[in-house]
């Protein structure tokens, strides 16, 4: 299979490219500026992929300026979809959205289903939802939209919670500054998320639509972190930092796995301390 991948050097992209190469697929790890529509057109036309996986994004919800979210997630995605739509092969397209689009819906829905109308609470989430709306502009493409919940693993940068803690554990630092740990999140491991992407690429039947990528289990972040530190036999002290608390933080988010399991036959496992130990 010939697969064109944007964001190929990122956390998810590098893991996906590695998995595709290991099984013998032909991969174009795009080097285009996603905002250069002509370059995206030319690269995709020359490669002529069977499938397109669009992962290029701004991954930090606290990024500034916020206008970048809309440029990359909306304008950049339009260029990718336009390029794919111009190909005679009509490749299957996978877009990486985010469970953050659900926003306030999580306050009234303990389990988040794909059919719920999102209520984003940040520019990051709003731009991802706007990205999803672009799918209707390209009715001739088979587009799979993934809404991943939180996941971590090897290769994720220390700007994110679990790699940050892993870095402190590895260097035996006595203290770590963290935001609020009182939230509950549906947490998964990168290897399982990649298996979902591979299953979508390999599906022999049309499967356009929106899918949560999650374990279906909401875990207390505080409990998981506390257990991890205890198992590591570290005496690291957690210092609460108000500056690290995100605006409009949702207390609990948990996704439905029904559609994912029914369509692709696979659901990521809940994150465990054993998994986290692999990144220390």
Backbone bond lengths (Angstrom), bond angles and torsions (degrees), N, CA, C in turn:
res aa  C-N    CA-C-N  psi(-1)  N-CA   C-N-CA  omega(-1)  CA-C   N-CA-C  phi
1 X - - - 1.461 - - 1.522 110.18 -
2 X 1.333 116.32 138.58 1.457 121.11 177.15 1.533 108.48 -98.96
3 X 1.332 116.10 119.10 1.458 121.04 -174.08 1.524 110.15 -123.82
4 X 1.323 115.80 123.03 1.471 122.53 174.73 1.516 107.93 -93.72
5 X 1.331 117.50 127.80 1.465 121.81 -175.20 1.521 110.15 -126.31
6 X 1.320 117.15 122.47 1.466 120.60 171.04 1.529 108.36 -93.21
7 X 1.325 116.54 158.94 1.463 119.37 -176.74 1.512 111.86 64.13
8 X 1.334 115.93 30.12 1.469 121.23 -172.04 1.522 113.67 -68.66
9 X 1.325 117.88 -18.88 1.468 120.12 -179.93 1.523 112.30 -94.33
10 X 1.319 117.22 -2.19 1.458 121.15 -179.13 1.518 112.73 -80.92
11 X 1.314 115.43 -175.59 1.463 122.37 -177.09 1.531 111.49 -57.89
12 X 1.315 116.97 -57.26 1.462 120.34 -179.39 1.518 110.92 -73.57
13 X 1.326 116.72 -41.91 1.458 120.61 -176.70 1.514 113.69 -59.94
14 X 1.325 116.98 -44.54 1.464 119.93 -178.74 1.526 111.14 -66.09
15 X 1.329 116.65 -36.76 1.467 120.27 178.13 1.525 110.67 -68.68
16 X 1.333 116.81 -38.95 1.461 120.05 179.44 1.523 111.19 -68.35
17 X 1.325 117.08 -45.71 1.467 121.14 179.26 1.523 110.52 -59.04
18 X 1.327 116.94 -42.33 1.462 121.39 178.24 1.527 110.75 -60.90
19 X 1.322 116.69 -44.79 1.469 120.59 -179.24 1.528 111.24 -65.66
20 X 1.318 116.89 -40.14 1.473 120.94 179.11 1.526 110.86 -65.78
21 X 1.324 115.85 -42.98 1.473 119.57 179.16 1.521 111.40 -64.31
22 X 1.325 116.27 -39.42 1.466 120.56 -178.22 1.517 112.09 -63.07
23 X 1.310 116.85 -30.69 1.468 118.41 -178.76 1.530 112.33 -97.18
24 X 1.348 116.82 4.44 1.451 120.45 171.51 1.507 116.86 93.91
25 X 1.328 118.09 11.81 1.460 120.41 176.57 1.525 110.54 -73.58
26 X 1.316 116.08 157.35 1.463 122.08 176.03 1.520 108.20 -94.32
27 X 1.322 117.70 116.49 1.460 121.78 -171.58 1.529 111.57 -116.08
28 X 1.319 114.94 133.44 1.464 120.61 167.98 1.518 107.13 -105.69
29 X 1.333 116.23 103.26 1.459 121.37 176.36 1.530 106.76 -82.68
30 X 1.320 115.75 97.67 1.460 120.92 -170.98 1.522 112.51 -56.81
31 X 1.329 114.73 137.15 1.459 121.05 175.11 1.522 111.24 -111.45
32 X 1.320 116.14 9.07 1.467 120.64 -177.63 1.520 111.62 -72.19
33 X 1.329 115.07 148.38 1.454 120.50 163.39 1.518 105.49 -71.04
34 X 1.318 116.69 118.79 1.456 121.06 -173.99 1.521 111.87 -61.64
35 X 1.319 117.20 -17.02 1.461 120.97 179.11 1.524 112.53 -93.60
36 X 1.310 116.49 4.42 1.468 122.08 174.86 1.529 107.22 -102.54
37 X 1.326 115.57 89.46 1.453 120.43 -174.95 1.513 114.05 -59.18
38 X 1.322 117.03 -38.26 1.463 120.24 179.97 1.524 111.30 -64.53
39 X 1.340 116.10 -40.49 1.465 120.06 179.40 1.524 111.01 -65.99
40 X 1.327 116.58 -40.56 1.464 120.49 177.98 1.531 109.74 -62.91
41 X 1.340 116.70 -44.71 1.472 121.19 177.90 1.525 111.04 -56.41
42 X 1.329 115.68 -50.56 1.468 121.24 -175.15 1.525 111.29 -63.68
43 X 1.344 116.84 -45.56 1.461 120.21 -177.46 1.525 111.28 -64.77
44 X 1.329 116.15 -43.63 1.456 119.43 -178.16 1.532 111.22 -70.34
45 X 1.308 116.57 -36.86 1.466 120.35 178.97 1.531 110.80 -65.00
46 X 1.328 116.64 -40.93 1.454 120.77 -179.84 1.529 111.56 -67.77
47 X 1.328 116.71 -38.21 1.464 120.69 -177.17 1.534 111.96 -80.04
48 X 1.341 116.81 -33.20 1.470 123.10 179.71 1.531 111.78 52.32
49 X 1.327 117.75 67.11 1.466 121.05 -174.05 1.529 113.89 -75.46
50 X 1.333 114.35 157.13 1.460 121.25 169.96 1.526 110.33 -83.52
51 X 1.339 115.59 -25.24 1.460 120.79 -179.08 1.523 109.80 -147.42
52 X 1.325 114.74 150.35 1.470 122.47 178.77 1.524 107.90 -123.73
53 X 1.328 116.68 127.79 1.466 121.30 175.77 1.527 107.12 -118.54
54 X 1.312 115.47 111.56 1.475 121.15 -175.08 1.533 109.47 -99.85
55 X 1.336 115.36 102.40 1.463 121.84 -177.84 1.528 113.20 -111.88
56 X 1.333 116.84 -12.01 1.472 119.72 -176.98 1.529 109.69 -59.10
57 X 1.324 115.65 126.95 1.465 119.96 -175.41 1.516 110.16 -166.85
58 X 1.322 115.18 168.61 1.461 121.68 168.67 1.522 105.95 -96.82
59 X 1.318 116.77 112.79 1.464 120.56 -168.93 1.523 114.58 -87.13
60 X 1.323 117.34 -17.96 1.460 120.06 -178.35 1.531 110.60 -93.48
61 X 1.331 118.67 114.11 1.464 121.32 -179.49 1.531 114.25 -61.65
62 X 1.337 116.79 -17.31 1.465 120.36 -179.29 1.529 112.54 -91.70
63 X 1.323 116.95 5.37 1.469 121.56 -177.80 1.528 111.62 -57.27
64 X 1.325 115.23 145.35 1.458 122.93 173.20 1.517 109.30 -129.83
65 X 1.329 119.44 146.96 1.469 127.42 -2.84 1.524 111.09 -77.53
66 X 1.322 115.69 153.68 1.464 119.96 -175.28 1.522 112.32 -67.81
67 X 1.314 117.86 -19.55 1.464 119.67 178.84 1.529 111.47 -62.21
68 X 1.324 116.79 -24.41 1.468 120.21 178.72 1.526 111.62 -62.18
69 X 1.337 116.65 -34.22 1.458 119.61 179.58 1.527 110.83 -57.64
70 X 1.322 115.69 -45.83 1.461 120.35 -176.06 1.525 111.14 -72.47
71 X 1.317 116.46 -35.45 1.465 120.01 178.13 1.521 110.33 -63.17
72 X 1.328 116.67 -51.20 1.468 120.98 -175.99 1.525 112.01 -74.15
73 X 1.325 116.94 -49.54 1.458 120.25 -172.62 1.525 113.86 -75.95
74 X 1.329 117.12 -31.93 1.467 119.82 -177.32 1.529 111.42 -100.66
75 X 1.311 117.04 -59.52 1.468 120.15 -178.14 1.531 110.49 -64.87
76 X 1.338 116.92 -46.78 1.457 120.55 179.94 1.518 112.14 -60.89
77 X 1.330 116.73 -41.95 1.463 120.29 179.45 1.524 111.30 -65.75
78 X 1.316 116.76 -37.51 1.471 119.25 177.18 1.526 110.54 -59.89
79 X 1.325 117.15 -40.49 1.468 120.00 178.59 1.535 111.09 -62.82
80 X 1.326 116.18 -41.08 1.461 120.31 179.88 1.528 110.52 -64.60
81 X 1.331 117.14 -46.44 1.460 120.42 -179.26 1.522 111.21 -66.39
82 X 1.328 116.36 -38.69 1.465 119.64 178.15 1.530 111.01 -61.77
83 X 1.332 115.58 -44.09 1.464 120.16 179.79 1.526 110.97 -62.42
84 X 1.332 117.02 -42.03 1.463 121.09 -179.95 1.530 111.16 -66.34
85 X 1.324 115.38 -38.85 1.467 119.97 -177.71 1.524 112.43 -67.69
86 X 1.321 117.12 -22.53 1.459 121.32 -178.99 1.521 113.12 -82.76
87 X 1.318 116.88 -10.75 1.461 120.59 -178.14 1.523 111.05 -81.28
88 X 1.300 116.91 141.19 1.463 121.34 178.34 1.520 111.66 -65.05
89 X 1.330 115.88 -30.23 1.464 120.34 -176.37 1.524 113.83 -73.06
90 X 1.351 117.43 -16.27 1.461 122.12 -177.17 1.539 111.07 46.65
91 X 1.312 117.80 69.57 1.464 120.86 -176.34 1.523 112.96 -65.67
92 X 1.324 115.37 151.34 1.464 120.35 169.59 1.520 107.91 -67.00
93 X 1.335 117.31 136.93 1.466 121.62 -177.06 1.525 109.77 -118.31
94 X 1.325 116.26 132.38 1.465 121.82 174.03 1.526 107.92 -115.99
95 X 1.321 115.93 122.80 1.463 121.95 177.27 1.522 109.84 -107.85
96 X 1.315 116.29 135.26 1.462 121.30 176.08 1.521 109.51 -93.95
97 X 1.317 115.92 104.41 1.465 121.12 173.66 1.524 107.37 -93.83
98 X 1.321 118.51 -139.39 1.465 120.74 -179.01 1.522 110.18 -162.20
99 X 1.330 115.96 146.37 1.464 120.72 174.48 1.526 111.45 -66.68
100 X 1.330 116.92 -14.66 1.462 119.86 177.92 1.520 111.63 -61.29
101 X 1.335 118.11 -19.69 1.465 119.33 -179.44 1.526 111.43 -61.91
102 X 1.334 118.33 -26.51 1.461 120.50 -178.65 1.529 112.32 -64.19
103 X 1.321 116.69 -34.33 1.457 121.03 174.92 1.514 113.94 50.15
104 X 1.329 115.81 -123.14 1.472 121.63 -174.91 1.526 112.99 -65.37
105 X 1.296 117.61 -16.52 1.461 119.46 177.51 1.526 110.97 -57.97
106 X 1.332 116.55 -29.00 1.467 120.40 -178.93 1.523 112.01 -68.12
107 X 1.331 116.99 -19.78 1.465 120.19 -179.91 1.521 112.08 -72.97
108 X 1.321 117.00 -23.98 1.470 120.95 -177.64 1.525 112.99 -117.74
109 X 1.335 116.89 -3.70 1.459 120.33 -179.10 1.538 109.23 -129.34
110 X 1.340 117.23 101.58 1.474 120.54 179.94 1.530 112.87 -57.10
111 X 1.339 115.84 -31.61 1.462 120.99 174.81 1.523 108.31 -120.75
112 X 1.319 115.75 127.55 1.460 121.05 -175.27 1.522 110.79 -96.57
113 X 1.330 115.37 118.77 1.454 122.11 178.52 1.530 109.92 -100.45
114 X 1.311 116.11 152.20 1.458 121.26 -175.22 1.520 113.55 -62.81
115 X 1.326 117.94 -24.52 1.465 120.66 -176.83 1.524 113.33 -79.95
116 X 1.312 117.67 -8.98 1.460 120.57 177.56 1.528 110.22 -65.74
117 X 1.318 116.68 140.65 1.468 120.37 175.01 1.520 109.06 -77.00
118 X 1.318 117.95 121.19 1.470 120.69 -177.72 1.532 112.82 -61.86
119 X 1.329 114.51 152.85 1.466 122.36 172.79 1.523 107.86 -134.17
120 X 1.331 117.48 74.96 1.473 121.29 -175.30 1.525 112.52 -59.39
121 X 1.337 115.20 148.20 1.468 120.31 -179.55 1.527 112.42 -121.72
122 X 1.328 117.45 11.24 1.465 120.76 178.81 1.524 108.85 -147.99
123 X 1.324 115.72 161.74 1.467 119.27 177.34 1.527 110.63 -64.57
124 X 1.314 116.26 -35.23 1.463 119.74 176.68 1.529 110.13 -57.05
125 X 1.329 116.34 -52.76 1.457 121.38 -177.67 1.528 111.82 -66.64
126 X 1.320 116.56 -41.02 1.464 120.24 -179.38 1.525 110.99 -63.42
127 X 1.325 116.37 -39.75 1.472 119.72 179.53 1.529 110.98 -68.45
128 X 1.329 117.20 -34.19 1.462 120.40 176.97 1.536 110.73 -67.77
129 X 1.307 116.17 -39.24 1.467 119.19 178.25 1.529 110.27 -67.36
130 X 1.326 116.09 -40.51 1.463 119.64 176.17 1.531 110.34 -60.57
131 X 1.326 115.91 -38.24 1.456 120.76 176.95 1.528 110.72 -58.36
132 X 1.331 116.18 -42.71 1.460 120.27 -179.56 1.530 111.91 -60.91
133 X 1.337 116.27 -34.38 1.462 120.12 -177.53 1.526 112.24 -65.59
134 X 1.333 116.11 -22.21 1.461 120.09 -179.96 1.532 112.11 -64.47
135 X 1.313 117.13 -22.66 1.468 119.98 -176.81 1.525 111.38 -57.28
136 X 1.328 116.74 -35.67 1.465 119.72 -178.34 1.523 112.24 -69.38
137 X 1.328 117.22 -15.42 1.463 121.00 177.66 1.527 111.68 -76.02
138 X 1.343 116.18 -15.26 1.465 120.17 -174.78 1.534 109.47 -127.33
139 X 1.350 117.00 68.06 1.472 120.87 -174.20 1.527 114.06 -65.41
140 X 1.319 117.40 -16.70 1.466 119.61 -178.90 1.525 113.13 -87.07
141 X 1.342 116.57 -3.25 1.459 120.23 178.05 1.523 110.56 -99.44
142 X 1.328 115.79 143.24 1.459 120.56 170.44 1.526 107.01 -87.49
143 X 1.325 116.25 107.61 1.465 120.66 -173.96 1.528 110.12 -115.79
144 X 1.309 115.04 123.94 1.466 123.02 174.28 1.524 107.57 -102.54
145 X 1.315 116.44 125.10 1.463 121.30 178.45 1.525 108.68 -109.24
146 X 1.315 116.33 118.49 1.456 120.88 176.16 1.523 109.74 -97.96
147 X 1.328 114.79 135.55 1.468 121.35 173.26 1.530 107.93 -113.06
148 X 1.321 117.87 84.13 1.466 119.72 -179.44 1.528 111.41 -69.95
149 X 1.323 115.07 138.74 1.461 120.88 168.18 1.529 105.88 -85.80
150 X 1.308 118.00 -175.02 1.468 120.39 -174.84 1.522 111.65 -62.47
151 X 1.320 116.37 135.74 1.459 121.25 173.43 1.525 109.23 -147.49
152 X 1.307 115.73 158.59 1.461 120.84 -177.11 1.525 108.90 -143.23
153 X 1.327 116.27 -179.31 1.452 120.44 179.04 1.508 111.57 156.05
154 X 1.318 115.79 -173.82 1.451 121.42 -179.53 1.529 110.27 -61.26
155 X 1.327 115.76 135.06 1.459 119.80 176.81 1.509 115.23 97.11
156 X 1.337 117.80 -8.96 1.463 119.34 177.46 1.527 109.35 -78.44
157 X 1.319 116.66 138.97 1.460 120.78 -175.44 1.529 111.47 -72.29
158 X 1.332 116.00 157.47 1.468 121.79 -174.18 1.526 113.32 -75.23
159 X 1.326 117.60 2.49 1.466 119.55 172.98 1.527 110.39 -71.69
160 X 1.343 116.37 -15.14 1.454 121.41 178.47 1.530 110.10 -97.55
161 X 1.327 115.69 157.10 1.464 122.29 -168.80 1.523 114.46 -54.73
162 X 1.313 118.12 -59.31 1.465 120.30 -171.82 1.529 113.23 -67.90
163 X 1.333 120.02 -41.72 1.470 119.01 174.73 1.534 112.48 -63.89
164 X 1.321 116.11 -32.06 1.472 119.68 177.82 1.525 109.83 -64.67
165 X 1.323 116.63 -45.79 1.464 120.28 178.49 1.527 109.82 -64.47
166 X 1.330 117.17 -42.01 1.466 121.06 179.71 1.522 111.28 -59.15
167 X 1.319 116.28 -41.09 1.472 121.08 179.17 1.523 110.81 -62.50
168 X 1.331 116.24 -41.37 1.472 120.30 179.31 1.529 111.33 -69.04
169 X 1.326 116.47 -37.19 1.462 119.67 178.12 1.529 110.95 -66.98
170 X 1.325 115.98 -40.63 1.466 120.62 -177.81 1.521 111.86 -66.72
171 X 1.340 116.19 -35.53 1.470 120.83 -178.05 1.528 112.41 -94.64
172 X 1.353 115.10 0.27 1.472 122.15 177.82 1.529 112.64 56.25
173 X 1.314 115.05 40.23 1.466 118.88 175.69 1.522 109.08 -71.18
174 X 1.346 117.39 141.97 1.467 119.87 -173.93 1.522 114.28 -76.10
175 X 1.345 117.35 -22.07 1.461 120.89 -176.38 1.531 110.46 -137.23
176 X 1.337 114.09 156.21 1.458 120.13 174.69 1.524 108.88 -145.03
177 X 1.322 116.37 135.48 1.461 121.46 176.80 1.518 109.44 -93.32
178 X 1.333 115.98 125.24 1.454 121.94 179.54 1.519 110.08 -134.56
179 X 1.338 115.75 159.12 1.457 120.37 173.48 1.518 109.43 -80.94
180 X 1.309 116.71 -158.62 1.459 120.76 -179.38 1.520 110.52 -68.13
181 X 1.336 115.62 135.52 1.463 121.86 177.50 1.526 111.58 -107.40
182 X 1.320 116.98 11.52 1.463 120.47 -172.59 1.530 113.44 -80.22
183 X 1.311 117.63 -8.23 1.465 120.58 -178.21 1.524 111.31 -75.47
184 X 1.323 115.25 158.03 1.461 122.38 172.23 1.526 107.60 -113.64
185 X 1.318 115.96 135.16 1.461 120.52 -175.92 1.532 111.12 -135.67
186 X 1.312 114.74 151.13 1.461 122.80 173.08 1.527 105.95 -84.29
187 X 1.335 116.94 104.92 1.459 122.64 -169.72 1.522 111.76 -113.08
188 X 1.339 115.96 136.23 1.466 121.24 -179.61 1.522 111.11 -133.71
189 X 1.330 115.05 177.21 1.464 123.67 -177.40 1.526 109.45 -110.31
190 X 1.325 117.33 142.17 1.458 123.07 -174.62 1.530 112.94 -54.06
191 X 1.323 118.66 -40.93 1.462 120.82 -177.44 1.533 111.48 -59.42
192 X 1.329 116.17 -38.33 1.465 120.56 179.98 1.525 110.75 -71.26
193 X 1.319 116.51 -37.63 1.469 120.42 177.73 1.531 110.03 -62.67
194 X 1.316 116.29 -40.83 1.467 120.22 178.14 1.519 110.64 -63.54
195 X 1.323 117.83 -37.07 1.463 120.78 177.18 1.526 111.62 -61.51
196 X 1.324 116.39 -33.25 1.470 120.10 176.77 1.527 110.26 -66.03
197 X 1.333 116.33 -44.59 1.468 119.77 178.05 1.530 110.97 -60.84
198 X 1.314 117.20 -42.80 1.459 120.68 179.87 1.524 111.17 -64.78
199 X 1.318 116.36 -39.44 1.464 120.05 178.67 1.525 110.97 -63.41
200 X 1.331 116.34 -38.02 1.463 120.84 179.07 1.530 110.91 -68.74
201 X 1.314 116.04 -39.29 1.461 119.82 178.36 1.527 111.17 -66.11
202 X 1.327 117.07 -34.73 1.463 121.96 -173.85 1.523 113.96 -87.57
203 X 1.327 117.59 -12.29 1.457 120.16 -175.88 1.533 111.16 -56.91
204 X 1.313 116.25 133.42 1.457 120.99 -177.34 1.522 112.84 -94.35
205 X 1.321 115.79 1.98 1.468 119.99 177.85 1.521 108.72 -122.17
206 X 1.313 118.31 152.94 1.472 120.36 177.58 1.524 110.66 -58.67
207 X 1.307 116.76 135.99 1.475 119.90 -177.11 1.528 111.43 -142.59
208 X 1.330 116.64 34.43 1.464 119.88 177.53 1.526 109.83 -60.04
209 X 1.317 115.93 145.07 1.455 120.30 178.67 1.513 111.58 145.07
210 X 1.324 115.31 -175.25 1.459 122.85 -178.11 1.525 109.27 -104.98
211 X 1.328 115.33 135.02 1.465 120.88 -178.09 1.525 111.09 -135.94
212 X 1.332 116.00 129.60 1.459 119.62 167.26 1.521 108.63 -68.56
213 X 1.324 116.21 141.74 1.464 121.14 171.60 1.523 105.94 -116.71
214 X 1.314 116.20 102.15 1.463 120.65 -171.13 1.526 109.96 -163.10
215 X 1.316 115.05 174.49 1.471 120.39 -179.52 1.519 112.31 -94.90
216 X 1.339 116.57 -18.10 1.456 120.25 -176.21 1.514 113.73 81.93
217 X 1.343 116.19 11.31 1.472 121.65 -179.70 1.523 109.47 -127.73
218 X 1.322 116.69 123.51 1.467 120.78 175.92 1.524 108.67 -90.72
219 X 1.336 115.91 125.29 1.465 121.05 -179.20 1.520 110.58 -113.69
220 X 1.312 115.81 144.80 1.462 120.77 172.86 1.526 108.88 -69.61
221 X 1.317 116.64 120.72 1.461 119.88 179.06 1.525 110.00 -63.48
222 X 1.316 116.73 -40.38 1.467 121.21 -179.75 1.524 111.07 -60.67
223 X 1.328 116.88 -44.68 1.464 120.35 -179.32 1.521 110.87 -64.75
224 X 1.329 117.04 -42.17 1.461 120.80 -178.32 1.523 111.06 -66.12
225 X 1.325 116.16 -43.87 1.465 120.56 179.94 1.527 110.50 -65.54
226 X 1.326 116.78 -44.19 1.466 121.10 179.36 1.525 111.15 -59.98
227 X 1.329 115.64 -43.47 1.469 120.20 179.20 1.526 110.88 -64.97
228 X 1.306 116.24 -40.51 1.467 121.34 -179.54 1.528 110.61 -62.68
229 X 1.325 116.55 -46.04 1.460 120.48 -179.50 1.530 110.68 -65.69
230 X 1.331 116.01 -38.23 1.471 119.63 179.86 1.525 110.91 -66.14
231 X 1.316 116.81 -43.89 1.464 121.15 179.81 1.524 111.10 -64.55
232 X 1.324 116.89 -33.29 1.465 121.17 -179.98 1.528 112.31 -75.40
233 X 1.346 115.27 -8.41 1.471 122.16 -178.89 1.525 111.54 58.25
234 X 1.333 113.88 37.53 1.460 120.20 178.39 1.526 109.53 -99.57
235 X 1.317 115.37 150.07 1.471 120.52 177.64 1.522 110.58 -104.83
236 X 1.329 117.00 26.07 1.450 121.67 -177.33 1.532 110.77 -61.09
237 X 1.332 115.99 135.18 1.461 121.88 -179.75 1.526 109.20 -99.70
238 X 1.343 116.09 130.14 1.460 121.07 178.91 1.525 109.71 -90.45
239 X 1.313 116.16 120.91 1.461 122.49 178.41 1.524 108.33 -104.23
240 X 1.320 116.57 121.95 1.465 120.19 179.92 1.529 110.48 -73.10
241 X 1.338 115.65 129.83 1.464 121.36 177.84 1.521 109.56 -119.53
242 X 1.317 115.83 116.18 1.464 120.65 -180.00 1.522 111.07 -63.86
243 X 1.331 116.26 -29.87 1.460 120.81 -178.69 1.529 112.46 -67.48
244 X 1.326 116.80 -19.89 1.466 120.71 -178.56 1.531 112.92 -93.82
245 X 1.331 116.42 1.09 1.466 120.52 177.97 1.522 108.71 -83.08
246 X 1.322 116.25 125.88 1.462 120.35 -178.56 1.524 111.46 -76.80
247 X 1.308 115.02 144.70 1.448 121.03 177.08 1.526 109.38 -67.23
248 X 1.339 116.28 142.71 1.470 122.44 178.98 1.529 112.43 57.96
249 X 1.314 116.58 38.61 1.472 121.41 -179.81 1.529 110.44 -63.48
250 X 1.316 116.65 129.83 1.465 122.45 177.05 1.527 108.66 -87.67
251 X 1.343 117.08 132.43 1.460 120.35 -173.30 1.525 113.23 -70.56
252 X 1.336 117.01 -36.66 1.464 118.35 -177.25 1.528 110.10 -146.48
253 X 1.337 115.50 136.49 1.456 120.98 176.41 1.530 109.36 -138.51
254 X 1.330 115.10 127.97 1.454 120.49 178.92 1.522 108.33 -144.83
255 X 1.321 117.26 132.70 1.453 120.82 -175.36 1.517 113.79 -102.23
256 X 1.309 115.01 152.89 1.463 120.69 171.83 1.527 108.67 -78.62
257 X 1.317 116.00 137.46 1.469 121.16 178.85 1.528 112.23 -104.43
258 X 1.322 116.96 1.31 1.467 121.38 -172.26 1.528 112.51 -57.62
259 X 1.332 116.78 -50.12 1.460 119.67 -176.66 1.531 111.07 -66.69
260 X 1.317 116.24 -40.60 1.464 120.75 179.63 1.526 110.95 -62.16
261 X 1.335 116.00 -46.94 1.469 120.73 -178.03 1.528 110.95 -65.49
262 X 1.319 116.42 -42.46 1.465 120.37 -177.69 1.522 111.65 -64.78
263 X 1.336 116.50 -39.63 1.468 120.56 -174.98 1.518 112.88 -82.77
264 X 1.335 117.10 -43.77 1.467 120.20 -172.31 1.529 114.09 -112.36
265 X 1.321 116.87 -8.30 1.459 120.10 175.37 1.512 115.06 70.80
266 X 1.325 116.75 20.09 1.469 119.71 -178.03 1.519 109.45 -149.58
267 X 1.327 115.67 140.70 1.465 122.56 177.72 1.526 108.92 -134.64
268 X 1.326 119.00 133.09 1.465 120.31 178.06 1.530 112.38 -59.28
269 X 1.324 115.24 150.30 1.454 121.32 176.61 1.526 110.33 -80.80
270 X 1.338 117.58 151.97 1.465 119.32 172.68 1.523 110.48 -62.28
271 X 1.308 117.00 145.47 1.461 122.24 179.37 1.528 110.46 -64.37
272 X 1.340 116.57 139.98 1.459 121.64 -179.97 1.541 109.91 -127.81
273 X 1.318 115.24 165.66 1.458 121.05 176.94 1.528 109.80 -63.71
274 X 1.308 117.46 -37.25 1.473 120.67 178.29 1.526 110.94 -58.95
275 X 1.318 116.83 -40.37 1.469 120.74 176.86 1.527 109.71 -65.36
276 X 1.314 115.93 -46.62 1.472 120.09 -177.71 1.524 111.86 -61.07
277 X 1.321 116.98 -32.53 1.463 119.70 -179.78 1.535 112.18 -63.34
278 X 1.339 116.74 -19.79 1.455 120.35 179.76 1.529 113.18 -71.91
279 X 1.334 116.90 -15.91 1.462 118.25 -179.14 1.538 112.84 -101.97
280 X 1.324 116.68 0.31 1.468 119.24 178.82 1.527 109.60 -79.25
